[in-house]
């Protein structure tokens, strides 16, 4: 359920800052499958309903599964967050600890 809360918080944050196009990657295949309608395991859960309502707002949100090993930046940021107070942390520039990992994940569309 922690992954679902992270998805909800990320979408809410993106909406608050007026993003219009989001590619949301999650390593939780279960949550991705639920949001794509391929699983009913948590269907009806109020948190899943809140996520679906956010996704259905007037913007483009693509939800896709990504393996943890491929999501190096998010994994590193999650590790760094263990030393921070609870809440949202916003960095104004790329952290040295993730700069080299970003180039590993960049793909040309």
N, C-alpha and C positions, 0 to 999 in steps of 0.2 A: 504494500500500500504506500510505502514511502516514495516509490517511483511515480505513482499516480499523483501524489501531492506535489512532487517536483514538476511534473508536466503541467498541472493546474497553475502553480505559481509562475512558471515560465510563460505560459500563455497569457495570464493576467498581466504580467509585467510587460510583455510585448504589446498587448492591447493598450495599456496605459501610455506607452511611449509611441503610439500611433504607427506601429509597423503594419504594413498592408500585405506582406507576403512572408510566410514563415515555413521553413522546413524544419520540422521537429523530429529529431532523432532520439530514439530511446533503445536501451539495451534490454528492455522488458518486452519480450515477444508476446507475453500474455496480454499486457496492456495495449500494445499495438494491435493485436488481433481483435480485442474487444472494441477498440475504436474504429476498426475497419468492418465491424459487424460479423467477424468470423468466429467469435466465441461468445458465449452467454454466461461465463462463470461469474462475472461481477455485474452483469447487466441488471439495472435497477438500483445499483448502489448510488447513493446521492452524490458522491464525489465523481463517479464516472458521468453521471448526468450533468454535473456542473462543467466538466471538461467538454462534453459534447455541445453544451450550449455556447461555450466560448468558441469552439471550432466553427460553429454554425453562424457566427456573427458575420458582418459584411467585410470579409477579408479572405485571403487564400491561405489555408493551412494544409500542408502535406505532412502526414505522420508516417514515419518509416522506421523499421527495425534496423538497428546497427549492432553488430557484435561488440562486446566490451573491449576486445583487443583492438578494434578498429577506431574506437572512440577515445583516443589517447588524451586529447585536450580536456574533455569532460571528466575523464578519470583523474587526471592530474588536479584539476580545479576542485573536484570532490575531496581529494586527499588534503589539499591546502585548506579547505573549509573546516576541517576538523579542529583547527586552531583558532577559529574565529567565533565571535559571539553569534547566537542564534539570530537569524534574520537574513535580509538581502544585503549582499555586499556588491558594490559597484566600483569597478576599476576604470580609471580614465585612460589608461594605456595598457598595452600588452605586458603581462608579467614576464620577467626573464625566464621563470620556471616553465612557461608554456610556449614561448616564442618559437623555439626550435621544433616543437611538436606541431604547430599550426601548419607549417609548410608540408609536413608529412600527410596531412589530412586534406589539403586543398585539391579539389578536382575541377577540371574545366568542364563546364556544362555544354 
